[in-house]
Amino acid sequence: MFASACGSDDKPTLTSVSTTVGGTTAATLVPATSTPASTAPLPASQTTTLGAAPPQLDAPKLSDSSTVTTAGIGPLTFGMTVALAQPAIGTRLLTESGGAPFGECYYVKPEKGPAGVFMMVSKSTIERVDIRSGNVKTRSGLGVGTTLDQLKTALKDQLQINGNTAVFVPTSANDANYRVIFETDGAKVLTYRAGKVPEVSNPVGCG
């Protein structure tokens, strides 16, 4: 596992549903529908906004000290649904777009927690995490700003470099379908992501 090898933030308007977790009702994202959300603004009386979070979703468990592995980030593991991931990380997940989820692939971000962390939802489960900025690193301290030489030193033969992309390939059979991918400028890491193949392989995310 990689864990052993490497050790506008405005709150959006969302359509939400209620889910009961541990006896407490929590707001979660509405599943994607076959009909695109209208781009026309709704009258104020029809606009749904998130109210106060229930206690179990108002105790963030992700921070700058959380680590990324091939399994996930902190207590969030790949393969979780949004409804399961929210209580695991102690905060709500809001769509990056600011609207209701649409389609089989979209991004969410923690309402509270470290900056620069985004999760890809693919076919209703979280299969990838992108670190676009900030201080969240892998277990061995690799992240945004890490030099290419530091990557090579830490990951050795498990690092495959193709142009400005450096890919950590696990040797464990259990992790054969997972990768950690670092995008660089040729000298240092600009962004990185971890997750399941093929979702993690696409440099443009859901595009």
C-alpha positions as CSV (number, residue, x, y, z in Angstrom):
1,M,0.0,0.0,0.0
2,F,1.2,3.5,-0.6
3,A,0.7,4.1,3.1
4,S,3.7,2.0,3.8
5,A,5.7,3.1,0.8
6,C,5.2,6.8,1.1
7,G,3.9,7.3,3.8
8,S,-14.1,30.6,-4.8
9,D,-14.6,28.9,-1.3
10,D,-18.0,30.5,-1.1
11,K,-20.6,28.1,0.4
12,P,-22.7,27.1,-2.5
13,T,-26.5,26.8,-2.9
14,L,-27.4,23.1,-3.0
15,T,-30.3,20.9,-3.4
16,S,-30.1,18.6,-0.5
17,V,-31.8,15.6,1.1
18,S,-31.9,14.3,4.6
19,T,-30.0,11.2,5.7
20,T,-30.1,9.7,9.2
21,V,-26.7,8.9,10.6
22,G,-26.3,7.6,14.1
23,G,-29.8,8.8,14.9
24,T,-29.2,12.3,13.7
25,T,-30.5,13.8,10.5
26,A,-27.9,15.2,8.2
27,A,-28.0,17.0,4.9
28,T,-26.5,15.1,1.9
29,L,-26.2,15.7,-1.8
30,V,-29.0,14.8,-4.1
31,P,-28.0,12.0,-6.5
32,A,-27.6,12.9,-10.2
33,T,-30.7,12.9,-12.3
34,S,-31.1,12.5,-16.0
35,T,-32.4,16.1,-16.4
36,P,-29.8,18.9,-16.3
37,A,-30.2,21.5,-13.6
38,S,-31.6,24.8,-15.0
39,T,-29.1,27.6,-15.3
40,A,-31.8,30.2,-14.7
41,P,-31.8,31.5,-11.1
42,L,-34.6,30.3,-8.9
43,P,-36.9,32.8,-7.1
44,A,-35.7,33.4,-3.5
45,S,-38.7,31.4,-2.2
46,Q,-37.5,28.3,-4.2
47,T,-33.8,28.4,-3.4
48,T,-32.6,25.8,-1.0
49,T,-29.6,26.6,1.1
50,L,-27.8,24.6,3.7
51,G,-28.7,25.3,7.3
52,A,-26.5,24.5,10.4
53,A,-24.8,21.2,10.2
54,P,-25.7,18.5,12.7
55,P,-23.1,17.8,15.4
56,Q,-21.4,14.8,13.6
57,L,-20.9,17.0,10.5
58,D,-19.6,20.0,12.4
59,A,-16.4,18.3,13.8
60,P,-13.9,18.3,10.9
61,K,-11.5,15.4,10.9
62,L,-9.4,16.5,7.9
63,S,-6.6,19.0,8.4
64,D,-3.3,20.1,7.0
65,S,-1.8,17.1,8.9
66,S,-4.0,14.6,7.2
67,T,-2.2,12.3,4.8
68,V,-2.9,11.0,1.3
69,T,-2.3,7.3,0.4
70,T,-3.5,5.0,-2.3
71,A,-6.4,4.1,0.1
72,G,-7.7,7.7,0.4
73,I,-7.2,10.7,2.6
74,G,-7.3,10.6,6.4
75,P,-10.4,8.6,7.5
76,L,-11.9,8.8,4.0
77,T,-11.3,5.7,1.9
78,F,-11.9,5.3,-1.8
79,G,-15.2,3.5,-2.7
80,M,-17.2,5.4,0.0
81,T,-20.4,7.1,-1.0
82,V,-20.8,10.8,-0.2
83,A,-23.3,9.8,2.5
84,L,-20.8,7.5,4.2
85,A,-17.8,9.9,3.7
86,Q,-19.4,12.9,5.3
87,P,-19.6,11.4,8.9
88,A,-16.2,9.8,8.4
89,I,-14.5,13.2,7.8
90,G,-16.9,15.1,10.2
91,T,-18.1,17.7,7.7
92,R,-20.4,18.1,4.7
93,L,-19.2,17.6,1.2
94,L,-20.3,20.4,-1.2
95,T,-20.2,20.3,-4.9
96,E,-17.4,22.2,-6.5
97,S,-19.8,23.7,-9.1
98,G,-22.1,25.1,-6.4
99,G,-25.1,23.4,-7.7
100,A,-26.8,20.0,-7.5
101,P,-24.7,17.0,-8.7
102,F,-25.2,16.1,-12.3
103,G,-23.9,13.2,-14.4
104,E,-21.8,10.2,-13.4
105,C,-18.7,12.3,-12.5
106,Y,-18.4,15.5,-10.4
107,Y,-16.2,17.0,-7.7
108,V,-17.0,17.8,-4.1
109,K,-15.0,19.6,-1.4
110,P,-15.2,19.6,2.4
111,E,-17.3,22.4,3.8
112,K,-14.7,22.7,6.6
113,G,-11.1,21.4,6.4
114,P,-7.8,22.0,4.6
115,A,-7.6,24.2,1.5
116,G,-7.1,22.7,-1.9
117,V,-8.7,19.3,-1.3
118,F,-11.2,18.1,-3.9
119,M,-12.8,14.6,-4.2
120,M,-14.0,13.0,-7.4
121,V,-17.3,11.2,-7.3
122,S,-17.6,8.6,-10.0
123,K,-20.7,6.5,-10.5
124,S,-21.9,7.4,-6.9
125,T,-18.6,6.6,-5.0
126,I,-15.5,8.7,-4.3
127,E,-12.6,7.2,-6.3
128,R,-10.0,10.0,-6.4
129,V,-8.7,12.9,-4.3
130,D,-7.0,16.0,-5.9
131,I,-4.6,18.2,-3.9
132,R,-4.5,21.4,-6.0
133,S,-2.9,23.6,-3.4
134,G,-2.2,23.8,0.3
135,N,-0.2,21.8,2.8
136,V,-1.8,18.3,2.7
137,K,0.9,15.7,1.9
138,T,1.5,12.0,1.5
139,R,2.6,10.0,4.5
140,S,6.3,10.5,3.6
141,G,5.8,14.3,3.3
142,L,5.5,14.7,-0.5
143,G,3.1,17.3,-1.8
144,V,2.7,20.6,-3.6
145,G,6.2,22.3,-3.7
146,T,8.1,19.0,-3.3
147,T,11.0,18.9,-5.8
148,L,11.4,16.3,-8.5
149,D,14.6,15.2,-6.9
150,Q,12.8,14.7,-3.6
151,L,10.2,12.5,-5.3
152,K,12.9,10.4,-6.9
153,T,14.7,10.0,-3.6
154,A,11.6,9.0,-1.7
155,L,9.9,6.7,-4.3
156,K,12.9,5.3,-6.1
157,D,12.0,2.6,-8.6
158,Q,8.3,2.9,-7.9
159,L,8.3,6.3,-9.6
160,Q,7.6,6.5,-13.3
161,I,8.3,9.8,-15.0
162,N,6.8,10.8,-18.4
163,G,7.4,14.5,-19.2
164,N,6.2,16.6,-16.4
165,T,4.1,13.8,-14.8
166,A,5.5,11.5,-12.2
167,V,3.5,8.4,-11.2
168,F,3.9,6.3,-8.1
169,V,3.1,2.7,-8.9
170,P,2.5,0.4,-5.9
171,T,4.2,-3.0,-5.8
172,S,1.5,-4.6,-3.7
173,A,-1.1,-6.7,-5.6
174,N,-3.8,-5.2,-3.4
175,D,-3.0,-1.8,-4.7
176,A,-2.4,-2.7,-8.3
177,N,-5.4,-0.6,-9.5
178,Y,-4.3,2.6,-7.6
179,R,-1.8,5.3,-8.3
180,V,-0.5,8.6,-6.9
181,I,0.2,11.1,-9.7
182,F,2.3,14.2,-9.3
183,E,2.0,17.0,-11.9
184,T,5.2,19.1,-12.0
185,D,6.7,22.0,-13.9
186,G,9.8,19.9,-14.5
187,A,11.4,20.9,-11.1
188,K,8.7,20.8,-8.4
189,V,5.2,19.5,-7.8
190,L,2.3,21.8,-8.8
191,T,-0.6,19.5,-7.9
192,Y,-1.1,15.8,-7.2
193,R,-3.8,13.3,-7.0
194,A,-4.4,9.7,-5.7
195,G,-7.1,7.2,-6.5
196,K,-8.3,4.3,-8.5
197,V,-7.5,3.6,-12.2
198,P,-8.9,4.7,-14.6
199,E,-10.4,7.7,-12.7
200,V,-7.0,8.9,-11.3
201,S,-5.3,8.7,-14.7
202,N,-7.3,11.5,-16.4
203,P,-5.4,14.8,-15.9
204,V,-8.5,16.9,-16.5
205,G,-10.6,15.0,-13.9
206,C,-14.2,14.5,-15.1
207,G,-13.5,16.0,-18.6
